[in-house]
Amino acid sequence: MATPSAARPGRTIAVLAVLTALIYGAIFFAAPDSIGKRTLTLAEKYQPRLGLDLEGGTSVILTPRLAKGSGSVPKDSLNQAVSIIRNRVDSFGVAESEVTTAGNNIVISIPGKQDKNILATVQQTAELRFRQVLVSGAGSATPVPSASPSPTASGTATPSASTSGTPSPSPSTSTNNAVVPKALRKGVSAATTPSPTPTGSASAPAPTTPAPTAPSADGITPALQQQFLALDCGDVEKVRTELRAPGADDPKKPLVTCSEDGVEKYILAPAEVLGTDVKTASATLQTNNQGLATGGWVVELNFTGSGKKKFADVTRRLFAEKGDKNRFAIVLDGLSVSAPSTNGVITNGNAEISGNFSQSEATDLANVLKFGALPLTFDPGEVQEVSATLGGDQLTAGLVAGVIGLLLVVLYSLLYYRGLGLVTVASLVVSSIITYGLVVLLGWQIGFRLSLAGIAGLIVAIGITADSFVVYFERIRDEVRDRKSLRVAVETGWVRARRTILAADFVSFLAAVVLYVLSVGSVRGFAFTLGLTTLVDIVVVFMFTKPMLTILARTKFFGQGHRLSGLDPARLGSTKGTMVTPTAGRRGRVAGAATSTVKEA
């Protein structure tokens, strides 16, 4: 029975042409219209993005902040920080970035002109802590009551279903953020009421009360009260910097801090759940109670076994509280990312952080939490542009080497396979077009950048692709030596050759995967391009080379074994005379088939 490619080879090639056109069409939509303030031209959109060694990029030096009395940084902590930062950088895509140490400093080099978002993510300490809210108030330095919740945090309590099946008050206060257990999404209300933003005298004024002379039952000392009253969240970055100082954010002590947007300030209890209790974190679209996407982005958290128990104990205790004490703050690097109310006991260890995130913000936060907190606090050093370590000369040399290798393969194919070598040339051209399109598309889609090592992977792939053609051609020539028609030889030779081709490509692809997983830096670029071109080779052989030979077998030049076709039986060493052609009579075809059968027997 004829295979689809044998029955309709033209249709198979047409499908490949459509897929290739879709790749190049996707590039136009995947590429941004501008980078920074520079608008990209159409030609620039269709150029591959280059790595650090060929284009240069941005470099930032992180200096660890040492505690008083400490003169050196533990080597283990520095290596752990390098590993975490490298994972964060890699989460932005195969970007050919470099993360190295220079003394006690960490040097991060990122190809191209990066936005501040990436640099802020890689240097973020990511110390995640869950703390109970004791007191909250407006972000400005306005006096608030010290022993009772702020009037701005009051609200009307209404029954609401919970995970434990007991009516619970609706959140009495919240920022625009919320943490909702997944169990509450199905038919259980988990809505939170945004906290009104203070607008000067328009907000409910809080009476000024004298500072307590002794710690309250919640452990709020006069010093904490005075710090809370004096705290001004108008300059959040200043507060963040102060809290990054060694010992400023001690998980065992209460904390006075601000929300990330500066709207609220808090006195928070000691941390009860830490970032080390989080197992995984991922960015996803927010859904409502009916499971429909709302369009917003959230960060889903899944706790470890011990973290799950801790989180259940905390939500169980806070669920019985009222007002501010019903809330818990999710503190990241000293600032509150979210401070939701507890409207259910979360026992399944799954929760989500919402805060009007964009997709990139949610993804960045999830990556930071997923790869863990840095063991050290770093001060960002000078951010500067770095030039290419190799430059255009090496890029030109690499491309010239690739062209020379390609020409040698083409020359050998034409001399050895004659007319059949034209199929090799056409297949290599198609493979190059598809590979180039994928390199450009992946550059804009996942951040892949082509380094000199990646170019080496593309050059090696020329030999892998040519090897597939050699295997198939030799199988066809073996069949022709047995005096079979080219039409029959193309099909029977393909059955015998495709297993060998798939086995060889599988070994090559497996080697590329192992090398990519176990290596770092530019070596991963080599492994990536090697694996990519191996997959392209399979597509081209199945969807172009085989159908093209099926079409050529129907022509007189190849089908009758012209001496320049590369399929002349006499030149191939056949001992049975002239090859049976597609136009031979019935008697000739029957006789040829009989002779072939006798020999095989």
C-alpha positions as CSV (number, residue, x, y, z in Angstrom):
1,M,0.0,0.0,0.0
2,A,1.4,3.4,-0.9
3,T,2.3,5.8,1.8
4,P,0.7,9.3,1.8
5,S,3.9,10.9,0.7
6,A,4.1,8.4,-2.2
7,A,0.5,8.9,-3.2
8,R,0.5,12.7,-3.0
9,P,4.1,13.9,-2.7
10,G,3.2,17.4,-4.0
11,R,0.7,17.8,-1.2
12,T,3.3,16.9,1.4
13,I,5.7,19.5,0.0
14,A,2.9,22.1,-0.1
15,V,2.1,21.5,3.6
16,L,5.8,22.0,4.4
17,A,5.8,25.3,2.4
18,V,2.7,26.5,4.4
19,L,4.4,25.6,7.7
20,T,7.5,27.5,6.7
21,A,5.4,30.5,5.7
22,L,3.6,30.4,9.1
23,I,7.0,30.5,10.9
24,Y,8.0,33.6,9.1
25,G,4.6,35.1,9.6
26,A,4.8,34.4,13.3
27,I,8.1,36.3,13.5
28,F,6.4,39.5,12.4
29,F,3.9,39.3,15.2
30,A,6.3,38.0,17.9
31,A,8.9,40.7,17.3
32,P,8.2,44.0,19.2
33,D,7.7,47.2,17.3
34,S,10.4,48.9,19.3
35,I,13.2,48.3,21.8
36,G,13.5,51.1,24.2
37,K,13.1,54.3,22.3
38,R,14.3,52.8,19.0
39,T,11.7,51.6,16.5
40,L,12.6,48.3,14.8
41,T,12.7,48.1,11.0
42,L,11.2,45.1,9.2
43,A,14.7,43.9,8.4
44,E,15.7,44.1,12.1
45,K,12.7,42.0,13.0
46,Y,13.9,39.2,10.8
47,Q,17.5,39.2,12.2
48,P,18.5,36.7,14.8
49,R,19.3,38.0,18.3
50,L,23.0,37.7,19.1
51,G,24.6,36.6,22.3
52,L,26.9,38.5,24.7
53,D,30.0,37.5,22.9
54,L,28.8,38.9,19.5
55,E,26.6,41.8,20.5
56,G,27.6,42.9,24.0
57,G,25.0,43.8,26.6
58,T,24.5,45.0,30.2
59,S,26.6,44.2,33.2
60,V,25.7,44.8,36.9
61,I,27.9,44.1,39.9
62,L,26.2,42.9,43.1
63,T,28.1,43.5,46.3
64,P,27.1,41.5,49.4
65,R,26.1,43.6,52.4
66,L,28.2,42.4,55.4
67,A,26.9,42.4,59.0
68,K,28.9,44.4,61.5
69,G,32.0,42.6,62.7
70,S,32.0,40.3,59.7
71,G,34.9,40.7,57.3
72,S,34.2,38.0,54.7
73,V,31.4,36.3,52.8
74,P,31.0,32.5,53.3
75,K,32.0,30.8,50.1
76,D,29.0,28.4,50.3
77,S,26.5,31.3,50.5
78,L,28.1,33.1,47.6
79,N,28.0,30.0,45.4
80,Q,24.4,29.4,46.4
81,A,23.5,33.0,45.4
82,V,25.2,32.5,42.0
83,S,23.2,29.4,41.4
84,I,19.9,31.1,42.3
85,I,20.6,34.2,40.2
86,R,21.6,32.0,37.2
87,N,18.3,30.2,37.5
88,R,16.4,33.5,37.6
89,V,18.3,34.7,34.6
90,D,17.6,31.5,32.7
91,S,13.9,31.8,33.5
92,F,13.8,34.7,31.0
93,G,14.8,32.3,28.2
94,V,18.0,30.9,26.6
95,A,19.7,34.2,26.8
96,E,23.4,33.3,26.8
97,S,23.9,35.2,30.0
98,E,26.9,34.9,32.3
99,V,26.8,34.9,36.1
100,T,30.3,34.8,37.7
101,T,32.1,35.8,40.9
102,A,34.8,38.4,41.3
103,G,36.1,38.2,44.8
104,N,33.1,38.7,47.1
105,N,31.1,40.3,44.3
106,I,28.7,38.7,41.7
107,V,28.9,39.9,38.1
108,I,25.8,39.5,36.0
109,S,26.2,40.1,32.2
110,I,23.0,40.0,30.1
111,P,23.1,40.2,26.3
112,G,21.5,43.3,24.7
113,K,20.0,46.3,26.2
114,Q,17.8,44.9,29.0
115,D,15.0,46.7,30.8
116,K,15.2,47.4,34.5
117,N,12.7,44.6,35.2
118,I,15.3,41.8,34.6
119,L,18.0,43.5,36.6
120,A,15.6,44.1,39.5
121,T,14.5,40.5,39.5
122,V,18.0,38.9,39.6
123,Q,19.1,41.0,42.5
124,Q,16.0,40.7,44.6
125,T,16.7,39.0,47.9
126,A,13.2,37.3,47.8
127,E,12.9,36.7,51.5
128,L,9.2,35.7,51.7
129,R,7.4,35.8,55.1
130,F,3.8,35.5,56.3
131,R,3.1,37.8,59.2
132,Q,-0.2,38.6,61.1
133,V,-1.3,42.2,60.8
134,L,-1.5,43.8,64.3
135,V,-2.2,47.4,63.3
136,S,-2.7,49.1,59.9
137,G,-3.1,52.7,58.9
138,A,-2.7,55.2,56.1
139,G,0.7,55.2,54.5
140,S,1.4,58.8,55.6
141,A,2.8,59.7,59.0
142,T,-0.6,60.3,60.5
143,P,-1.3,59.2,64.2
144,V,-3.5,56.2,64.5
145,P,-4.9,54.3,67.6
146,S,-2.3,52.0,69.0
147,A,-4.5,49.3,70.6
148,S,-7.4,49.0,68.1
149,P,-7.8,48.7,64.4
150,S,-7.8,51.9,62.3
151,P,-11.2,53.3,61.6
152,T,-10.3,53.1,57.9
153,A,-10.2,49.3,58.3
154,S,-13.7,48.9,59.6
155,G,-16.5,47.3,57.6
156,T,-19.8,45.5,57.8
157,A,-19.5,41.8,58.7
158,T,-21.7,39.6,56.6
159,P,-21.9,35.8,56.6
160,S,-19.8,34.0,54.0
161,A,-19.1,30.4,53.3
162,S,-15.7,29.0,54.1
163,T,-13.7,25.9,53.5
164,S,-14.6,24.6,57.0
165,G,-18.3,25.1,56.3
166,T,-18.7,27.7,59.1
167,P,-20.1,31.1,58.3
168,S,-17.3,33.7,58.4
169,P,-17.2,37.4,58.2
170,S,-16.4,38.9,54.9
171,P,-13.0,40.6,54.9
172,S,-13.2,43.8,56.9
173,T,-10.2,45.3,55.2
174,S,-7.9,44.6,52.4
175,T,-5.6,46.3,49.9
176,N,-6.2,45.5,46.2
177,N,-4.5,42.2,46.9
178,A,-6.0,39.0,48.1
179,V,-4.9,35.4,48.9
180,V,-7.6,32.9,48.1
181,P,-7.5,29.2,48.7
182,K,-8.2,27.2,45.5
183,A,-11.0,25.4,47.3
184,L,-12.9,28.7,47.6
185,R,-13.1,29.1,43.8
186,K,-15.9,26.5,43.4
187,G,-19.1,28.0,44.6
188,V,-17.6,29.7,47.7
189,S,-17.4,33.4,47.9
190,A,-13.9,34.7,48.5
191,A,-14.3,38.4,47.5
192,T,-12.4,41.0,49.3
193,T,-13.2,44.6,49.7
194,P,-10.5,47.1,48.6
195,S,-9.3,49.4,51.3
196,P,-10.1,53.0,50.5
197,T,-7.1,55.1,49.6
198,P,-6.5,57.9,52.1
199,T,-7.1,61.3,50.5
200,G,-6.0,63.8,53.1
201,S,-8.8,65.1,55.2
202,A,-11.4,63.2,53.1
203,S,-10.5,60.0,54.9
204,A,-11.8,59.2,58.3
205,P,-9.5,61.0,60.8
206,A,-8.1,58.8,63.6
207,P,-8.0,60.3,67.0
208,T,-4.6,61.0,68.4
209,T,-4.0,58.8,71.5
210,P,-1.0,58.9,73.8
211,A,1.7,56.3,73.3
212,P,1.4,53.4,75.6
213,T,3.8,53.2,78.5
214,A,4.0,49.4,78.4
215,P,3.8,46.8,75.8
216,S,0.3,45.8,74.8
217,A,-1.0,42.2,74.8
218,D,0.1,42.0,71.2
219,G,3.7,42.9,72.0
220,I,3.5,46.4,70.6
221,T,6.1,48.3,72.5
222,P,6.2,52.1,72.8
223,A,9.2,52.1,70.5
224,L,7.2,50.2,67.8
225,Q,4.3,52.5,68.3
226,Q,6.4,55.6,67.8
227,Q,8.1,54.0,64.8
228,F,4.7,53.3,63.3
229,L,3.4,56.8,63.8
230,A,6.6,58.3,62.3
231,L,6.8,56.0,59.3
232,D,6.0,57.7,56.0
233,C,5.4,55.4,53.0
234,G,5.5,58.1,50.4
235,D,9.1,57.0,49.5
236,V,8.7,53.2,49.3
237,E,12.2,52.7,47.8
238,K,13.7,54.4,50.8
239,V,11.8,52.2,53.2
240,R,12.9,49.1,51.1
241,T,16.5,50.1,51.3
242,E,16.3,50.5,55.1
243,L,14.7,47.2,55.5
244,R,17.4,45.5,53.4
245,A,20.0,46.3,56.1
246,P,21.2,43.2,58.0
247,G,18.9,42.5,60.9
248,A,16.3,45.1,59.9
249,D,13.8,42.4,58.9
250,D,14.2,39.8,61.6
251,P,11.5,37.1,61.2
252,K,11.5,36.5,65.0
253,K,10.6,40.1,65.8
254,P,7.6,42.4,65.0
255,L,8.1,44.5,61.9
256,V,6.9,48.0,61.0
257,T,6.6,48.3,57.2
258,C,4.6,49.6,54.2
259,S,2.7,48.1,51.4
260,E,4.5,48.0,48.1
261,D,2.3,50.8,46.7
262,G,2.8,52.9,49.8
263,V,-1.0,53.1,50.5
264,E,-0.9,51.4,53.9
265,K,1.6,50.9,56.7
266,Y,1.5,48.1,59.3
267,I,2.8,46.7,62.6
268,L,3.2,43.1,61.8
269,A,3.7,40.1,64.2
270,P,6.7,37.8,64.0
271,A,6.8,35.6,60.9
272,E,5.0,32.3,61.3
273,V,5.4,30.9,57.7
274,L,8.6,31.5,55.7
275,G,9.5,31.3,52.0
276,T,11.3,28.0,52.7
277,D,7.9,26.5,53.4
278,V,6.8,27.3,49.8
279,K,7.2,24.2,47.5
280,T,6.4,25.8,44.1
281,A,5.1,29.0,42.7
282,S,3.6,29.7,39.3
283,A,1.9,32.6,37.4
284,T,-1.6,32.0,36.1
285,L,-4.7,33.7,35.1
286,Q,-7.1,34.6,38.0
287,T,-10.5,32.8,38.0
288,N,-13.8,33.6,39.6
289,N,-16.0,31.3,41.7
290,Q,-17.3,29.7,38.5
291,G,-13.8,28.9,37.3
292,L,-13.9,31.6,34.5
293,A,-10.8,33.7,33.8
294,T,-11.2,37.3,34.9
295,G,-8.2,38.6,32.9
296,G,-6.0,39.4,35.9
297,W,-2.8,37.5,36.8
298,V,-2.0,35.9,40.1
299,V,0.8,33.9,41.7
300,E,-0.2,30.4,42.9
301,L,1.6,29.0,45.9
302,N,1.9,25.4,46.9
303,F,3.3,24.7,50.4
304,T,5.5,21.9,51.6
305,G,4.3,19.3,54.1
306,S,5.4,21.3,57.1
307,G,4.5,24.6,55.5
308,K,1.0,23.3,54.7
309,K,0.5,22.5,58.5
310,K,1.9,25.9,59.5
311,F,-0.3,27.8,57.0
312,A,-3.4,25.8,58.2
313,D,-2.7,26.7,61.8
314,V,-2.2,30.4,61.0
315,T,-5.4,30.7,58.9
316,R,-7.4,28.7,61.6
317,R,-6.3,31.2,64.3
318,L,-6.8,34.3,62.2
319,F,-10.1,33.1,61.0
320,A,-11.5,33.6,64.5
321,E,-10.1,37.2,64.8
322,K,-11.8,40.4,63.9
323,G,-10.6,43.6,62.1
324,D,-6.9,44.0,61.4
325,K,-6.0,40.9,63.3
326,N,-8.0,38.8,60.8
327,R,-5.4,39.8,58.2
328,F,-2.0,38.4,57.4
329,A,0.6,40.2,55.3
330,I,2.7,38.5,52.7
331,V,6.1,40.3,53.1
332,L,8.7,40.1,50.3
333,D,12.0,41.7,51.0
334,G,10.5,43.7,53.9
335,L,7.5,45.2,52.1
336,S,4.0,43.8,52.1
337,V,3.0,42.5,48.6
338,S,-0.5,41.6,49.8
339,A,-2.4,41.9,53.1
340,P,-5.7,40.0,52.7
341,S,-8.3,39.0,55.2
342,T,-8.6,35.4,56.2
343,N,-12.1,34.3,55.1
344,G,-11.5,30.5,55.4
345,V,-9.2,27.9,56.9
346,I,-6.8,26.9,54.2
347,T,-5.9,23.3,54.9
348,N,-4.9,22.1,51.4
349,G,-1.7,24.1,51.2
350,N,-2.7,26.0,48.1
351,A,-3.1,29.7,48.0
352,E,-2.6,32.5,45.5
353,I,-1.3,36.1,45.7
354,S,-3.2,38.7,43.7
355,G,-2.2,42.3,43.4
356,N,-3.3,43.7,40.0
357,F,-0.2,42.1,38.5
358,S,0.6,42.1,34.8
359,Q,1.6,38.9,33.2
360,S,5.3,39.8,33.4
361,E,5.1,41.0,37.0
362,A,3.3,37.8,38.1
363,T,5.8,35.6,36.2
364,D,8.8,37.5,37.7
365,L,7.4,37.1,41.2
366,A,6.7,33.4,40.7
367,N,10.2,32.8,39.4
368,V,11.8,34.6,42.3
369,L,9.7,32.6,44.8
370,K,10.2,29.3,42.9
371,F,14.0,29.5,42.9
372,G,14.3,30.5,46.5
373,A,15.6,33.5,48.5
374,L,19.2,34.7,48.1
375,P,21.3,33.7,51.2
376,L,22.8,37.2,51.1
377,T,21.6,40.8,50.8
378,F,23.3,42.6,48.0
379,D,23.8,46.2,47.2
380,P,23.4,46.9,43.4
381,G,26.6,48.3,42.0
382,E,27.2,50.2,38.8
383,V,25.1,49.1,35.8
384,Q,27.0,49.6,32.6
385,E,27.0,48.6,28.9
386,V,29.7,46.1,27.9
387,S,31.1,45.6,24.5
388,A,31.1,42.3,22.6
389,T,33.9,40.0,23.8
390,L,34.4,38.6,20.3
391,G,32.8,41.0,17.9
392,G,31.9,41.0,14.3
393,D,35.1,39.5,13.0
394,Q,34.6,36.2,14.8
395,L,30.9,36.2,13.7
396,T,32.1,36.6,10.1
397,A,34.7,33.9,10.5
398,G,32.0,31.5,11.9
399,L,29.6,32.2,9.1
400,V,32.4,31.8,6.5
401,A,33.3,28.4,8.1
402,G,29.7,27.4,7.8
403,V,29.5,28.4,4.2
404,I,32.7,26.5,3.4
405,G,31.4,23.4,5.1
406,L,28.1,23.6,3.2
407,L,29.8,24.1,-0.1
408,L,32.1,21.0,0.5
409,V,29.0,18.9,1.3
410,V,27.3,20.1,-1.9
411,L,30.4,19.5,-4.0
412,Y,30.9,16.0,-2.7
413,S,27.2,15.2,-3.3
414,L,27.3,16.4,-6.9
415,L,30.5,14.5,-7.7
416,Y,29.4,11.3,-6.0
417,Y,25.7,11.3,-6.5
418,R,25.6,13.4,-9.7
419,G,22.0,14.4,-10.5
420,L,20.8,12.9,-7.2
421,G,23.1,15.4,-5.4
422,L,20.7,18.1,-6.5
423,V,18.2,16.7,-4.1
424,T,20.8,17.1,-1.3
425,V,21.3,20.7,-2.3
426,A,17.6,21.5,-2.3
427,S,17.1,19.7,1.0
428,L,19.9,21.7,2.6
429,V,18.5,24.9,1.3
430,V,15.0,24.1,2.7
431,S,16.6,23.0,6.1
432,S,18.5,26.3,6.2
433,I,15.4,28.4,5.6
434,I,13.4,26.6,8.3
435,T,16.3,26.7,10.8
436,Y,16.9,30.4,10.3
437,G,13.2,31.2,10.8
438,L,13.1,29.2,14.0
439,V,16.2,30.8,15.4
440,V,14.7,34.3,14.8
441,L,11.3,33.3,16.1
442,L,12.6,31.7,19.3
443,G,14.8,34.8,19.8
444,W,11.8,37.0,20.1
445,Q,9.5,34.4,21.7
446,I,11.7,32.8,24.5
447,G,14.8,35.1,24.4
448,F,17.1,32.7,22.6
449,R,20.3,34.4,21.5
450,L,22.8,33.1,18.9
451,S,26.4,32.9,20.2
452,L,29.5,31.7,18.5
453,A,28.9,28.3,20.2
454,G,25.4,28.2,18.8
455,I,26.8,28.9,15.3
456,A,29.1,25.9,15.9
457,G,26.0,23.8,16.6
458,L,24.5,24.9,13.3
459,I,27.7,24.0,11.4
460,V,27.8,20.5,13.0
461,A,24.1,20.0,12.0
462,I,25.1,20.3,8.3
463,G,26.9,17.0,8.7
464,I,24.0,15.4,10.6
465,T,21.5,16.5,7.9
466,A,23.8,15.3,5.0
467,D,24.2,11.9,6.8
468,S,20.4,11.3,6.6
469,F,20.5,11.9,2.8
470,V,23.4,9.5,2.4
471,V,21.6,6.7,4.3
472,Y,18.5,7.1,2.1
473,F,20.4,7.5,-1.2
474,E,22.5,4.4,-0.5
475,R,19.4,2.3,0.2
476,I,17.9,3.4,-3.1
477,R,21.0,2.6,-5.0
478,D,21.1,-0.9,-3.4
479,E,17.5,-1.5,-4.6
480,V,18.5,-0.2,-8.1
481,R,21.4,-2.6,-8.2
482,D,18.9,-5.4,-7.7
483,R,17.3,-4.2,-11.1
484,K,14.2,-2.7,-9.4
485,S,12.5,0.3,-11.0
486,L,13.3,3.7,-9.3
487,R,9.7,4.0,-8.2
488,V,9.9,0.7,-6.3
489,A,13.4,1.5,-5.1
490,V,12.3,4.9,-3.7
491,E,9.6,3.2,-1.6
492,T,11.4,0.0,-0.5
493,G,14.6,2.0,0.2
494,W,12.6,4.4,2.3
495,V,11.2,1.7,4.5
496,R,14.7,0.4,5.2
497,A,16.3,3.8,5.6
498,R,13.9,5.7,7.8
499,R,14.5,3.5,10.9
500,T,18.2,4.2,10.6
501,I,17.6,7.9,10.1
502,L,15.3,8.1,13.1
503,A,17.8,6.1,15.3
504,A,20.7,8.3,14.4
505,D,18.7,11.6,14.9
506,F,17.4,10.3,18.2
507,V,20.9,9.7,19.5
508,S,22.0,13.1,18.4
509,F,18.9,14.8,20.0
510,L,19.4,12.8,23.2
511,A,23.0,14.0,23.4
512,A,21.9,17.6,22.9
513,V,19.3,17.3,25.7
514,V,21.8,15.9,28.1
515,L,24.4,18.5,27.3
516,Y,21.8,21.3,27.6
517,V,20.7,20.1,31.1
518,L,24.1,19.5,32.5
519,S,25.9,22.6,31.1
520,V,25.7,26.4,31.6
521,G,26.5,29.5,29.6
522,S,27.4,29.3,26.0
523,V,27.6,25.5,25.9
524,R,23.9,25.4,26.4
525,G,23.6,27.5,23.2
526,F,25.6,24.8,21.3
527,A,23.3,22.1,22.7
528,F,20.2,24.1,21.9
529,T,21.0,24.7,18.2
530,L,22.2,21.1,17.9
531,G,18.9,19.7,19.2
532,L,16.8,22.2,17.1
533,T,18.5,21.3,13.8
534,T,18.2,17.6,14.6
535,L,14.4,18.0,14.8
536,V,14.5,20.1,11.6
537,D,16.4,17.4,9.8
538,I,13.6,14.8,10.6
539,V,11.0,17.2,9.3
540,V,12.9,17.9,6.0
541,V,13.7,14.3,5.3
542,F,10.1,13.2,5.8
543,M,8.3,16.1,4.2
544,F,10.7,17.2,1.5
545,T,13.5,14.7,0.6
546,K,11.3,11.6,0.4
547,P,8.4,13.3,-1.5
548,M,10.9,15.0,-3.9
549,L,12.5,11.7,-4.8
550,T,9.0,10.2,-5.4
551,I,8.3,13.0,-7.9
552,L,11.8,12.6,-9.6
553,A,11.3,8.8,-9.9
554,R,8.4,9.6,-12.4
555,T,10.7,11.5,-14.7
556,K,12.5,10.0,-17.7
557,F,16.0,11.3,-16.6
558,F,16.0,9.6,-13.2
559,G,13.4,6.9,-13.9
560,Q,15.4,5.4,-16.9
561,G,18.7,5.6,-15.0
562,H,20.5,8.2,-17.1
563,R,24.3,8.0,-16.6
564,L,24.3,11.5,-15.1
565,S,21.4,10.8,-12.8
566,G,23.5,8.9,-10.3
567,L,21.2,5.9,-10.6
568,D,22.7,4.2,-13.7
569,P,22.6,0.4,-13.0
570,A,25.8,-0.2,-15.0
571,R,27.7,2.4,-13.0
572,L,26.3,1.1,-9.8
573,G,27.7,-2.4,-10.5
574,S,24.5,-4.2,-11.4
575,T,25.0,-7.7,-12.9
576,K,21.5,-8.0,-14.2
577,G,21.5,-5.6,-17.1
578,T,19.3,-2.6,-17.6
579,M,17.1,-1.4,-14.9
580,V,13.3,-1.9,-15.4
581,T,11.8,1.5,-16.2
582,P,8.3,2.8,-15.4
583,T,7.5,2.7,-19.1
584,A,8.5,-0.9,-19.8
585,G,5.9,-3.4,-21.1
586,R,4.0,-5.8,-18.9
587,R,6.3,-8.7,-19.9
588,G,9.4,-6.7,-18.9
589,R,8.0,-5.8,-15.5
590,V,6.9,-9.4,-14.8
591,A,10.3,-10.8,-15.9
592,G,12.2,-8.2,-13.8
593,A,10.1,-9.0,-10.8
594,A,10.6,-12.7,-11.2
595,T,14.4,-12.3,-11.5
596,S,14.5,-10.2,-8.4
597,T,12.5,-12.7,-6.5
598,V,14.8,-15.6,-7.4
599,K,17.8,-13.7,-6.3
600,E,16.3,-12.7,-2.9
601,A,15.3,-16.3,-2.4
